Amino acid sequence: MENQNNTIWWKNGYVWLILAGPVSVVIASFVTYYLAVTRPDAVIDNYYQKGIEINKTTNEERDPMAPATQARNNAQTGIKPKSY
């Protein structure tokens, strides 16, 4: 029992191996916080109007077979398809 190695904890390599993971995560979180604060996202101007314009262009490009496809897909459900 007298052969026990009584060393100071910070001189043990396993302690630094265990502490390396959490310390690196803390450092990475500070780096992420710094990047988030110094480089904010650009604000999209008038996003609602752009969404309406996208919907208008998709309505113009509607497939002419869409009513037939819709009726075929709803044949088993018993739900009447919307009329165009």
PyMOL Python script that loads the backbone (N, CA, C, O; Angstrom):
from pymol import cmd

cmd.read_pdbstr("""\
ATOM      1  N   MET A   1       0.796  -1.192   0.000  1.00  0.00           N
ATOM      2  CA  MET A   1       0.000   0.000   0.000  1.00  0.00           C
ATOM      3  C   MET A   1       0.846   1.267   0.000  1.00  0.00           C
ATOM      4  O   MET A   1       0.328   2.362  -0.217  1.00  0.00           O
ATOM      5  N   GLU A   2       2.097   1.124   0.234  1.00  0.00           N
ATOM      6  CA  GLU A   2       2.950   2.296   0.282  1.00  0.00           C
ATOM      7  C   GLU A   2       3.406   2.752  -1.097  1.00  0.00           C
ATOM      8  O   GLU A   2       4.078   3.777  -1.212  1.00  0.00           O
ATOM      9  N   ASN A   3       3.052   2.004  -2.157  1.00  0.00           N
ATOM     10  CA  ASN A   3       3.461   2.361  -3.510  1.00  0.00           C
ATOM     11  C   ASN A   3       2.485   3.315  -4.196  1.00  0.00           C
ATOM     12  O   ASN A   3       2.645   3.596  -5.384  1.00  0.00           O
ATOM     13  N   GLN A   4       1.499   3.810  -3.494  1.00  0.00           N
ATOM     14  CA  GLN A   4       0.534   4.710  -4.117  1.00  0.00           C
ATOM     15  C   GLN A   4       1.244   5.951  -4.635  1.00  0.00           C
ATOM     16  O   GLN A   4       2.118   6.517  -3.978  1.00  0.00           O
ATOM     17  N   ASN A   5       0.842   6.353  -5.830  1.00  0.00           N
ATOM     18  CA  ASN A   5       1.442   7.516  -6.474  1.00  0.00           C
ATOM     19  C   ASN A   5       0.669   8.754  -6.042  1.00  0.00           C
ATOM     20  O   ASN A   5      -0.411   9.019  -6.570  1.00  0.00           O
ATOM     21  N   ASN A   6       1.189   9.499  -5.116  1.00  0.00           N
ATOM     22  CA  ASN A   6       0.532  10.704  -4.622  1.00  0.00           C
ATOM     23  C   ASN A   6       1.092  11.906  -5.378  1.00  0.00           C
ATOM     24  O   ASN A   6       2.055  12.542  -4.948  1.00  0.00           O
ATOM     25  N   THR A   7       0.461  12.200  -6.518  1.00  0.00           N
ATOM     26  CA  THR A   7       0.873  13.365  -7.300  1.00  0.00           C
ATOM     27  C   THR A   7      -0.229  14.404  -7.257  1.00  0.00           C
ATOM     28  O   THR A   7      -1.378  14.101  -6.937  1.00  0.00           O
ATOM     29  N   ILE A   8       0.128  15.591  -7.573  1.00  0.00           N
ATOM     30  CA  ILE A   8      -0.832  16.688  -7.615  1.00  0.00           C
ATOM     31  C   ILE A   8      -1.728  16.467  -8.833  1.00  0.00           C
ATOM     32  O   ILE A   8      -1.260  16.011  -9.876  1.00  0.00           O
ATOM     33  N   TRP A   9      -3.024  16.791  -8.700  1.00  0.00           N
ATOM     34  CA  TRP A   9      -3.992  16.454  -9.736  1.00  0.00           C
ATOM     35  C   TRP A   9      -3.682  17.097 -11.080  1.00  0.00           C
ATOM     36  O   TRP A   9      -3.947  16.486 -12.115  1.00  0.00           O
ATOM     37  N   TRP A  10      -3.131  18.305 -11.104  1.00  0.00           N
ATOM     38  CA  TRP A  10      -2.886  18.953 -12.387  1.00  0.00           C
ATOM     39  C   TRP A  10      -1.661  18.403 -13.105  1.00  0.00           C
ATOM     40  O   TRP A  10      -1.417  18.745 -14.262  1.00  0.00           O
ATOM     41  N   LYS A  11      -0.906  17.576 -12.449  1.00  0.00           N
ATOM     42  CA  LYS A  11       0.233  16.938 -13.106  1.00  0.00           C
ATOM     43  C   LYS A  11      -0.146  15.598 -13.728  1.00  0.00           C
ATOM     44  O   LYS A  11       0.676  14.962 -14.387  1.00  0.00           O
ATOM     45  N   ASN A  12      -1.374  15.176 -13.522  1.00  0.00           N
ATOM     46  CA  ASN A  12      -1.847  13.921 -14.077  1.00  0.00           C
ATOM     47  C   ASN A  12      -2.397  14.174 -15.486  1.00  0.00           C
ATOM     48  O   ASN A  12      -3.225  15.067 -15.668  1.00  0.00           O
ATOM     49  N   GLY A  13      -1.959  13.414 -16.464  1.00  0.00           N
ATOM     50  CA  GLY A  13      -2.373  13.621 -17.856  1.00  0.00           C
ATOM     51  C   GLY A  13      -3.829  13.288 -18.116  1.00  0.00           C
ATOM     52  O   GLY A  13      -4.454  13.891 -18.989  1.00  0.00           O
ATOM     53  N   TYR A  14      -4.381  12.335 -17.370  1.00  0.00           N
ATOM     54  CA  TYR A  14      -5.769  11.945 -17.578  1.00  0.00           C
ATOM     55  C   TYR A  14      -6.744  13.064 -17.202  1.00  0.00           C
ATOM     56  O   TYR A  14      -7.815  13.179 -17.797  1.00  0.00           O
ATOM     57  N   VAL A  15      -6.387  13.861 -16.247  1.00  0.00           N
ATOM     58  CA  VAL A  15      -7.246  14.987 -15.860  1.00  0.00           C
ATOM     59  C   VAL A  15      -7.376  15.952 -17.019  1.00  0.00           C
ATOM     60  O   VAL A  15      -8.478  16.417 -17.308  1.00  0.00           O
ATOM     61  N   TRP A  16      -6.280  16.265 -17.691  1.00  0.00           N
ATOM     62  CA  TRP A  16      -6.313  17.189 -18.824  1.00  0.00           C
ATOM     63  C   TRP A  16      -7.016  16.572 -20.032  1.00  0.00           C
ATOM     64  O   TRP A  16      -7.636  17.281 -20.825  1.00  0.00           O
ATOM     65  N   LEU A  17      -6.919  15.263 -20.167  1.00  0.00           N
ATOM     66  CA  LEU A  17      -7.642  14.573 -21.237  1.00  0.00           C
ATOM     67  C   LEU A  17      -9.144  14.689 -21.013  1.00  0.00           C
ATOM     68  O   LEU A  17      -9.896  14.916 -21.961  1.00  0.00           O
ATOM     69  N   ILE A  18      -9.581  14.538 -19.783  1.00  0.00           N
ATOM     70  CA  ILE A  18     -11.013  14.641 -19.468  1.00  0.00           C
ATOM     71  C   ILE A  18     -11.498  16.086 -19.571  1.00  0.00           C
ATOM     72  O   ILE A  18     -12.606  16.330 -20.048  1.00  0.00           O
ATOM     73  N   LEU A  19     -10.698  17.029 -19.138  1.00  0.00           N
ATOM     74  CA  LEU A  19     -11.105  18.436 -19.159  1.00  0.00           C
ATOM     75  C   LEU A  19     -11.012  19.066 -20.550  1.00  0.00           C
ATOM     76  O   LEU A  19     -11.605  20.119 -20.784  1.00  0.00           O
ATOM     77  N   ALA A  20     -10.292  18.454 -21.459  1.00  0.00           N
ATOM     78  CA  ALA A  20     -10.102  19.045 -22.790  1.00  0.00           C
ATOM     79  C   ALA A  20     -11.413  19.173 -23.553  1.00  0.00           C
ATOM     80  O   ALA A  20     -11.625  20.170 -24.243  1.00  0.00           O
ATOM     81  N   GLY A  21     -12.294  18.189 -23.443  1.00  0.00           N
ATOM     82  CA  GLY A  21     -13.577  18.239 -24.154  1.00  0.00           C
ATOM     83  C   GLY A  21     -14.460  19.389 -23.716  1.00  0.00           C
ATOM     84  O   GLY A  21     -14.838  20.217 -24.545  1.00  0.00           O
ATOM     85  N   PRO A  22     -14.801  19.469 -22.433  1.00  0.00           N
ATOM     86  CA  PRO A  22     -15.650  20.581 -22.000  1.00  0.00           C
ATOM     87  C   PRO A  22     -15.020  21.960 -22.204  1.00  0.00           C
ATOM     88  O   PRO A  22     -15.722  22.919 -22.525  1.00  0.00           O
ATOM     89  N   VAL A  23     -13.719  22.062 -22.021  1.00  0.00           N
ATOM     90  CA  VAL A  23     -13.061  23.358 -22.225  1.00  0.00           C
ATOM     91  C   VAL A  23     -13.139  23.771 -23.694  1.00  0.00           C
ATOM     92  O   VAL A  23     -13.369  24.942 -23.996  1.00  0.00           O
ATOM     93  N   SER A  24     -12.951  22.823 -24.602  1.00  0.00           N
ATOM     94  CA  SER A  24     -13.035  23.150 -26.028  1.00  0.00           C
ATOM     95  C   SER A  24     -14.457  23.541 -26.417  1.00  0.00           C
ATOM     96  O   SER A  24     -14.636  24.397 -27.283  1.00  0.00           O
ATOM     97  N   VAL A  25     -15.466  22.941 -25.805  1.00  0.00           N
ATOM     98  CA  VAL A  25     -16.853  23.316 -26.089  1.00  0.00           C
ATOM     99  C   VAL A  25     -17.137  24.733 -25.596  1.00  0.00           C
ATOM    100  O   VAL A  25     -17.827  25.495 -26.274  1.00  0.00           O
ATOM    101  N   VAL A  26     -16.625  25.088 -24.445  1.00  0.00           N
ATOM    102  CA  VAL A  26     -16.823  26.442 -23.917  1.00  0.00           C
ATOM    103  C   VAL A  26     -16.150  27.462 -24.827  1.00  0.00           C
ATOM    104  O   VAL A  26     -16.733  28.507 -25.114  1.00  0.00           O
ATOM    105  N   ILE A  27     -14.948  27.179 -25.279  1.00  0.00           N
ATOM    106  CA  ILE A  27     -14.247  28.089 -26.188  1.00  0.00           C
ATOM    107  C   ILE A  27     -15.009  28.214 -27.504  1.00  0.00           C
ATOM    108  O   ILE A  27     -15.149  29.315 -28.035  1.00  0.00           O
ATOM    109  N   ALA A  28     -15.498  27.101 -28.030  1.00  0.00           N
ATOM    110  CA  ALA A  28     -16.265  27.135 -29.285  1.00  0.00           C
ATOM    111  C   ALA A  28     -17.558  27.924 -29.115  1.00  0.00           C
ATOM    112  O   ALA A  28     -17.989  28.596 -30.052  1.00  0.00           O
ATOM    113  N   SER A  29     -18.185  27.858 -27.942  1.00  0.00           N
ATOM    114  CA  SER A  29     -19.403  28.632 -27.730  1.00  0.00           C
ATOM    115  C   SER A  29     -19.117  30.132 -27.710  1.00  0.00           C
ATOM    116  O   SER A  29     -19.916  30.921 -28.214  1.00  0.00           O
ATOM    117  N   PHE A  30     -17.994  30.527 -27.136  1.00  0.00           N
ATOM    118  CA  PHE A  30     -17.631  31.949 -27.164  1.00  0.00           C
ATOM    119  C   PHE A  30     -17.321  32.415 -28.582  1.00  0.00           C
ATOM    120  O   PHE A  30     -17.677  33.533 -28.957  1.00  0.00           O
ATOM    121  N   VAL A  31     -16.669  31.582 -29.361  1.00  0.00           N
ATOM    122  CA  VAL A  31     -16.390  31.934 -30.761  1.00  0.00           C
ATOM    123  C   VAL A  31     -17.702  32.057 -31.534  1.00  0.00           C
ATOM    124  O   VAL A  31     -17.866  32.987 -32.325  1.00  0.00           O
ATOM    125  N   THR A  32     -18.627  31.140 -31.318  1.00  0.00           N
ATOM    126  CA  THR A  32     -19.928  31.205 -31.987  1.00  0.00           C
ATOM    127  C   THR A  32     -20.696  32.447 -31.582  1.00  0.00           C
ATOM    128  O   THR A  32     -21.317  33.093 -32.425  1.00  0.00           O
ATOM    129  N   TYR A  33     -20.662  32.791 -30.305  1.00  0.00           N
ATOM    130  CA  TYR A  33     -21.328  34.006 -29.836  1.00  0.00           C
ATOM    131  C   TYR A  33     -20.718  35.241 -30.484  1.00  0.00           C
ATOM    132  O   TYR A  33     -21.441  36.142 -30.910  1.00  0.00           O
ATOM    133  N   TYR A  34     -19.401  35.287 -30.561  1.00  0.00           N
ATOM    134  CA  TYR A  34     -18.728  36.425 -31.190  1.00  0.00           C
ATOM    135  C   TYR A  34     -19.141  36.558 -32.652  1.00  0.00           C
ATOM    136  O   TYR A  34     -19.425  37.661 -33.120  1.00  0.00           O
ATOM    137  N   LEU A  35     -19.175  35.437 -33.377  1.00  0.00           N
ATOM    138  CA  LEU A  35     -19.563  35.483 -34.787  1.00  0.00           C
ATOM    139  C   LEU A  35     -21.021  35.896 -34.949  1.00  0.00           C
ATOM    140  O   LEU A  35     -21.358  36.609 -35.894  1.00  0.00           O
ATOM    141  N   ALA A  36     -21.880  35.462 -34.048  1.00  0.00           N
ATOM    142  CA  ALA A  36     -23.292  35.822 -34.133  1.00  0.00           C
ATOM    143  C   ALA A  36     -23.514  37.303 -33.856  1.00  0.00           C
ATOM    144  O   ALA A  36     -24.400  37.919 -34.449  1.00  0.00           O
ATOM    145  N   VAL A  37     -22.726  37.871 -32.969  1.00  0.00           N
ATOM    146  CA  VAL A  37     -22.903  39.274 -32.618  1.00  0.00           C
ATOM    147  C   VAL A  37     -22.298  40.187 -33.676  1.00  0.00           C
ATOM    148  O   VAL A  37     -22.879  41.222 -34.002  1.00  0.00           O
ATOM    149  N   THR A  38     -21.148  39.822 -34.210  1.00  0.00           N
ATOM    150  CA  THR A  38     -20.466  40.719 -35.142  1.00  0.00           C
ATOM    151  C   THR A  38     -20.952  40.590 -36.576  1.00  0.00           C
ATOM    152  O   THR A  38     -20.732  41.501 -37.374  1.00  0.00           O
ATOM    153  N   ARG A  39     -21.607  39.488 -36.930  1.00  0.00           N
ATOM    154  CA  ARG A  39     -22.083  39.290 -38.305  1.00  0.00           C
ATOM    155  C   ARG A  39     -23.568  38.928 -38.297  1.00  0.00           C
ATOM    156  O   ARG A  39     -23.917  37.765 -38.496  1.00  0.00           O
ATOM    157  N   PRO A  40     -24.447  39.906 -38.070  1.00  0.00           N
ATOM    158  CA  PRO A  40     -25.879  39.585 -38.038  1.00  0.00           C
ATOM    159  C   PRO A  40     -26.402  39.247 -39.437  1.00  0.00           C
ATOM    160  O   PRO A  40     -25.831  39.657 -40.447  1.00  0.00           O
ATOM    161  N   ASP A  41     -27.491  38.498 -39.469  1.00  0.00           N
ATOM    162  CA  ASP A  41     -28.110  38.144 -40.746  1.00  0.00           C
ATOM    163  C   ASP A  41     -28.721  39.372 -41.384  1.00  0.00           C
ATOM    164  O   ASP A  41     -29.198  40.280 -40.703  1.00  0.00           O
ATOM    165  N   ALA A  42     -28.695  39.383 -42.704  1.00  0.00           N
ATOM    166  CA  ALA A  42     -29.306  40.483 -43.428  1.00  0.00           C
ATOM    167  C   ALA A  42     -30.826  40.339 -43.368  1.00  0.00           C
ATOM    168  O   ALA A  42     -31.356  39.232 -43.463  1.00  0.00           O
ATOM    169  N   VAL A  43     -31.515  41.455 -43.211  1.00  0.00           N
ATOM    170  CA  VAL A  43     -32.965  41.446 -43.152  1.00  0.00           C
ATOM    171  C   VAL A  43     -33.497  41.432 -44.580  1.00  0.00           C
ATOM    172  O   VAL A  43     -33.043  42.197 -45.430  1.00  0.00           O
ATOM    173  N   ILE A  44     -34.459  40.560 -44.830  1.00  0.00           N
ATOM    174  CA  ILE A  44     -35.070  40.489 -46.153  1.00  0.00           C
ATOM    175  C   ILE A  44     -36.142  41.564 -46.215  1.00  0.00           C
ATOM    176  O   ILE A  44     -37.081  41.569 -45.418  1.00  0.00           O
ATOM    177  N   ASP A  45     -35.993  42.471 -47.167  1.00  0.00           N
ATOM    178  CA  ASP A  45     -36.959  43.547 -47.311  1.00  0.00           C
ATOM    179  C   ASP A  45     -38.188  43.050 -48.063  1.00  0.00           C
ATOM    180  O   ASP A  45     -38.079  42.397 -49.102  1.00  0.00           O
ATOM    181  N   ASN A  46     -39.339  43.366 -47.527  1.00  0.00           N
ATOM    182  CA  ASN A  46     -40.612  43.111 -48.183  1.00  0.00           C
ATOM    183  C   ASN A  46     -40.773  41.637 -48.558  1.00  0.00           C
ATOM    184  O   ASN A  46     -41.110  41.324 -49.699  1.00  0.00           O
ATOM    185  N   TYR A  47     -40.537  40.736 -47.610  1.00  0.00           N
ATOM    186  CA  TYR A  47     -40.612  39.302 -47.877  1.00  0.00           C
ATOM    187  C   TYR A  47     -42.035  38.861 -48.199  1.00  0.00           C
ATOM    188  O   TYR A  47     -42.224  37.905 -48.952  1.00  0.00           O
ATOM    189  N   TYR A  48     -43.027  39.529 -47.652  1.00  0.00           N
ATOM    190  CA  TYR A  48     -44.411  39.146 -47.909  1.00  0.00           C
ATOM    191  C   TYR A  48     -44.772  39.388 -49.374  1.00  0.00           C
ATOM    192  O   TYR A  48     -45.412  38.550 -50.010  1.00  0.00           O
ATOM    193  N   GLN A  49     -44.357  40.538 -49.904  1.00  0.00           N
ATOM    194  CA  GLN A  49     -44.643  40.861 -51.304  1.00  0.00           C
ATOM    195  C   GLN A  49     -43.925  39.890 -52.238  1.00  0.00           C
ATOM    196  O   GLN A  49     -44.477  39.503 -53.268  1.00  0.00           O
ATOM    197  N   LYS A  50     -42.699  39.494 -51.888  1.00  0.00           N
ATOM    198  CA  LYS A  50     -41.978  38.530 -52.710  1.00  0.00           C
ATOM    199  C   LYS A  50     -42.675  37.179 -52.710  1.00  0.00           C
ATOM    200  O   LYS A  50     -42.686  36.494 -53.733  1.00  0.00           O
ATOM    201  N   GLY A  51     -43.254  36.786 -51.591  1.00  0.00           N
ATOM    202  CA  GLY A  51     -44.001  35.536 -51.521  1.00  0.00           C
ATOM    203  C   GLY A  51     -45.238  35.564 -52.390  1.00  0.00           C
ATOM    204  O   GLY A  51     -45.566  34.570 -53.037  1.00  0.00           O
ATOM    205  N   ILE A  52     -45.932  36.693 -52.413  1.00  0.00           N
ATOM    206  CA  ILE A  52     -47.119  36.825 -53.271  1.00  0.00           C
ATOM    207  C   ILE A  52     -46.721  36.734 -54.742  1.00  0.00           C
ATOM    208  O   ILE A  52     -47.424  36.102 -55.531  1.00  0.00           O
ATOM    209  N   GLU A  53     -45.603  37.356 -55.120  1.00  0.00           N
ATOM    210  CA  GLU A  53     -45.143  37.292 -56.504  1.00  0.00           C
ATOM    211  C   GLU A  53     -44.776  35.865 -56.906  1.00  0.00           C
ATOM    212  O   GLU A  53     -45.039  35.449 -58.035  1.00  0.00           O
ATOM    213  N   ILE A  54     -44.166  35.114 -55.982  1.00  0.00           N
ATOM    214  CA  ILE A  54     -43.821  33.724 -56.275  1.00  0.00           C
ATOM    215  C   ILE A  54     -45.093  32.910 -56.492  1.00  0.00           C
ATOM    216  O   ILE A  54     -45.148  32.080 -57.399  1.00  0.00           O
ATOM    217  N   ASN A  55     -46.121  33.141 -55.664  1.00  0.00           N
ATOM    218  CA  ASN A  55     -47.379  32.417 -55.836  1.00  0.00           C
ATOM    219  C   ASN A  55     -48.044  32.747 -57.160  1.00  0.00           C
ATOM    220  O   ASN A  55     -48.638  31.867 -57.783  1.00  0.00           O
ATOM    221  N   LYS A  56     -47.959  33.995 -57.605  1.00  0.00           N
ATOM    222  CA  LYS A  56     -48.548  34.371 -58.895  1.00  0.00           C
ATOM    223  C   LYS A  56     -47.853  33.648 -60.036  1.00  0.00           C
ATOM    224  O   LYS A  56     -48.513  33.183 -60.965  1.00  0.00           O
ATOM    225  N   THR A  57     -46.531  33.544 -59.981  1.00  0.00           N
ATOM    226  CA  THR A  57     -45.823  32.861 -61.073  1.00  0.00           C
ATOM    227  C   THR A  57     -46.101  31.366 -61.066  1.00  0.00           C
ATOM    228  O   THR A  57     -46.157  30.758 -62.134  1.00  0.00           O
ATOM    229  N   THR A  58     -46.278  30.752 -59.898  1.00  0.00           N
ATOM    230  CA  THR A  58     -46.581  29.319 -59.881  1.00  0.00           C
ATOM    231  C   THR A  58     -48.000  29.059 -60.342  1.00  0.00           C
ATOM    232  O   THR A  58     -48.267  28.005 -60.919  1.00  0.00           O
ATOM    233  N   ASN A  59     -48.929  29.992 -60.104  1.00  0.00           N
ATOM    234  CA  ASN A  59     -50.296  29.817 -60.586  1.00  0.00           C
ATOM    235  C   ASN A  59     -50.360  29.896 -62.105  1.00  0.00           C
ATOM    236  O   ASN A  59     -51.182  29.220 -62.723  1.00  0.00           O
ATOM    237  N   GLU A  60     -49.512  30.706 -62.710  1.00  0.00           N
ATOM    238  CA  GLU A  60     -49.497  30.828 -64.157  1.00  0.00           C
ATOM    239  C   GLU A  60     -48.943  29.570 -64.821  1.00  0.00           C
ATOM    240  O   GLU A  60     -49.319  29.236 -65.945  1.00  0.00           O
ATOM    241  N   GLU A  61     -48.072  28.893 -64.140  1.00  0.00           N
ATOM    242  CA  GLU A  61     -47.444  27.701 -64.710  1.00  0.00           C
ATOM    243  C   GLU A  61     -48.172  26.425 -64.309  1.00  0.00           C
ATOM    244  O   GLU A  61     -47.562  25.357 -64.286  1.00  0.00           O
ATOM    245  N   ARG A  62     -49.434  26.508 -64.000  1.00  0.00           N
ATOM    246  CA  ARG A  62     -50.200  25.357 -63.531  1.00  0.00           C
ATOM    247  C   ARG A  62     -50.338  24.320 -64.657  1.00  0.00           C
ATOM    248  O   ARG A  62     -50.510  24.663 -65.827  1.00  0.00           O
ATOM    249  N   ASP A  63     -50.260  23.095 -64.280  1.00  0.00           N
ATOM    250  CA  ASP A  63     -50.379  21.989 -65.217  1.00  0.00           C
ATOM    251  C   ASP A  63     -51.823  21.892 -65.714  1.00  0.00           C
ATOM    252  O   ASP A  63     -52.747  21.915 -64.900  1.00  0.00           O
ATOM    253  N   PRO A  64     -52.040  21.785 -67.022  1.00  0.00           N
ATOM    254  CA  PRO A  64     -53.419  21.698 -67.525  1.00  0.00           C
ATOM    255  C   PRO A  64     -54.121  20.413 -67.090  1.00  0.00           C
ATOM    256  O   PRO A  64     -55.350  20.349 -67.120  1.00  0.00           O
ATOM    257  N   MET A  65     -53.374  19.395 -66.689  1.00  0.00           N
ATOM    258  CA  MET A  65     -53.980  18.152 -66.240  1.00  0.00           C
ATOM    259  C   MET A  65     -54.235  18.143 -64.730  1.00  0.00           C
ATOM    260  O   MET A  65     -54.623  17.112 -64.180  1.00  0.00           O
ATOM    261  N   ALA A  66     -54.025  19.262 -64.062  1.00  0.00           N
ATOM    262  CA  ALA A  66     -54.173  19.314 -62.620  1.00  0.00           C
ATOM    263  C   ALA A  66     -55.565  18.934 -62.148  1.00  0.00           C
ATOM    264  O   ALA A  66     -55.664  18.192 -61.170  1.00  0.00           O
ATOM    265  N   PRO A  67     -56.670  19.394 -62.781  1.00  0.00           N
ATOM    266  CA  PRO A  67     -57.988  18.969 -62.296  1.00  0.00           C
ATOM    267  C   PRO A  67     -58.183  17.457 -62.408  1.00  0.00           C
ATOM    268  O   PRO A  67     -58.764  16.843 -61.513  1.00  0.00           O
ATOM    269  N   ALA A  68     -57.703  16.850 -63.499  1.00  0.00           N
ATOM    270  CA  ALA A  68     -57.847  15.401 -63.652  1.00  0.00           C
ATOM    271  C   ALA A  68     -57.023  14.669 -62.604  1.00  0.00           C
ATOM    272  O   ALA A  68     -57.480  13.677 -62.037  1.00  0.00           O
ATOM    273  N   THR A  69     -55.834  15.140 -62.348  1.00  0.00           N
ATOM    274  CA  THR A  69     -54.975  14.515 -61.351  1.00  0.00           C
ATOM    275  C   THR A  69     -55.584  14.651 -59.966  1.00  0.00           C
ATOM    276  O   THR A  69     -55.523  13.720 -59.163  1.00  0.00           O
ATOM    277  N   GLN A  70     -56.164  15.799 -59.686  1.00  0.00           N
ATOM    278  CA  GLN A  70     -56.773  16.024 -58.387  1.00  0.00           C
ATOM    279  C   GLN A  70     -57.987  15.110 -58.208  1.00  0.00           C
ATOM    280  O   GLN A  70     -58.179  14.535 -57.136  1.00  0.00           O
ATOM    281  N   ALA A  71     -58.793  14.978 -59.237  1.00  0.00           N
ATOM    282  CA  ALA A  71     -59.964  14.109 -59.137  1.00  0.00           C
ATOM    283  C   ALA A  71     -59.531  12.661 -58.972  1.00  0.00           C
ATOM    284  O   ALA A  71     -60.139  11.919 -58.201  1.00  0.00           O
ATOM    285  N   ARG A  72     -58.498  12.255 -59.677  1.00  0.00           N
ATOM    286  CA  ARG A  72     -58.018  10.886 -59.575  1.00  0.00           C
ATOM    287  C   ARG A  72     -57.468  10.607 -58.179  1.00  0.00           C
ATOM    288  O   ARG A  72     -57.668   9.520 -57.637  1.00  0.00           O
ATOM    289  N   ASN A  73     -56.779  11.580 -57.598  1.00  0.00           N
ATOM    290  CA  ASN A  73     -56.207  11.383 -56.274  1.00  0.00           C
ATOM    291  C   ASN A  73     -57.268  11.340 -55.184  1.00  0.00           C
ATOM    292  O   ASN A  73     -57.066  10.699 -54.152  1.00  0.00           O
ATOM    293  N   ASN A  74     -58.394  12.011 -55.394  1.00  0.00           N
ATOM    294  CA  ASN A  74     -59.431  12.063 -54.374  1.00  0.00           C
ATOM    295  C   ASN A  74     -60.555  11.069 -54.632  1.00  0.00           C
ATOM    296  O   ASN A  74     -61.575  11.126 -53.945  1.00  0.00           O
ATOM    297  N   ALA A  75     -60.414  10.169 -55.586  1.00  0.00           N
ATOM    298  CA  ALA A  75     -61.485   9.225 -55.906  1.00  0.00           C
ATOM    299  C   ALA A  75     -61.752   8.278 -54.749  1.00  0.00           C
ATOM    300  O   ALA A  75     -62.901   7.906 -54.514  1.00  0.00           O
ATOM    301  N   GLN A  76     -60.736   7.888 -54.035  1.00  0.00           N
ATOM    302  CA  GLN A  76     -60.930   6.935 -52.951  1.00  0.00           C
ATOM    303  C   GLN A  76     -61.374   7.608 -51.657  1.00  0.00           C
ATOM    304  O   GLN A  76     -61.981   6.959 -50.805  1.00  0.00           O
ATOM    305  N   THR A  77     -61.090   8.869 -51.498  1.00  0.00           N
ATOM    306  CA  THR A  77     -61.436   9.535 -50.244  1.00  0.00           C
ATOM    307  C   THR A  77     -62.881   9.969 -50.189  1.00  0.00           C
ATOM    308  O   THR A  77     -63.424  10.144 -49.099  1.00  0.00           O
ATOM    309  N   GLY A  78     -63.525  10.149 -51.333  1.00  0.00           N
ATOM    310  CA  GLY A  78     -64.908  10.601 -51.346  1.00  0.00           C
ATOM    311  C   GLY A  78     -65.047  12.104 -51.219  1.00  0.00           C
ATOM    312  O   GLY A  78     -66.160  12.615 -51.103  1.00  0.00           O
ATOM    313  N   ILE A  79     -63.934  12.816 -51.239  1.00  0.00           N
ATOM    314  CA  ILE A  79     -63.960  14.271 -51.153  1.00  0.00           C
ATOM    315  C   ILE A  79     -64.020  14.842 -52.560  1.00  0.00           C
ATOM    316  O   ILE A  79     -63.241  14.454 -53.430  1.00  0.00           O
ATOM    317  N   LYS A  80     -64.946  15.762 -52.780  1.00  0.00           N
ATOM    318  CA  LYS A  80     -65.060  16.377 -54.094  1.00  0.00           C
ATOM    319  C   LYS A  80     -63.902  17.341 -54.297  1.00  0.00           C
ATOM    320  O   LYS A  80     -63.575  18.108 -53.391  1.00  0.00           O
ATOM    321  N   PRO A  81     -63.269  17.317 -55.479  1.00  0.00           N
ATOM    322  CA  PRO A  81     -62.164  18.255 -55.734  1.00  0.00           C
ATOM    323  C   PRO A  81     -62.717  19.659 -55.953  1.00  0.00           C
ATOM    324  O   PRO A  81     -63.871  19.837 -56.342  1.00  0.00           O
ATOM    325  N   LYS A  82     -61.875  20.643 -55.695  1.00  0.00           N
ATOM    326  CA  LYS A  82     -62.250  22.026 -55.911  1.00  0.00           C
ATOM    327  C   LYS A  82     -62.404  22.281 -57.398  1.00  0.00           C
ATOM    328  O   LYS A  82     -61.655  21.730 -58.204  1.00  0.00           O
ATOM    329  N   SER A  83     -63.367  23.110 -57.769  1.00  0.00           N
ATOM    330  CA  SER A  83     -63.522  23.453 -59.169  1.00  0.00           C
ATOM    331  C   SER A  83     -62.640  24.663 -59.475  1.00  0.00           C
ATOM    332  O   SER A  83     -62.450  25.537 -58.630  1.00  0.00           O
ATOM    333  N   TYR A  84     -62.124  24.698 -60.659  1.00  0.00           N
ATOM    334  CA  TYR A  84     -61.219  25.774 -61.048  1.00  0.00           C
ATOM    335  C   TYR A  84     -61.921  26.857 -61.749  1.00  0.00           C
ATOM    336  O   TYR A  84     -61.297  27.842 -62.145  1.00  0.00           O
TER     337      TYR A  84
END
""", "prot")
cmd.dss("prot")
cmd.show_as("cartoon", "prot")
cmd.util.cbc("prot")
cmd.orient("prot")
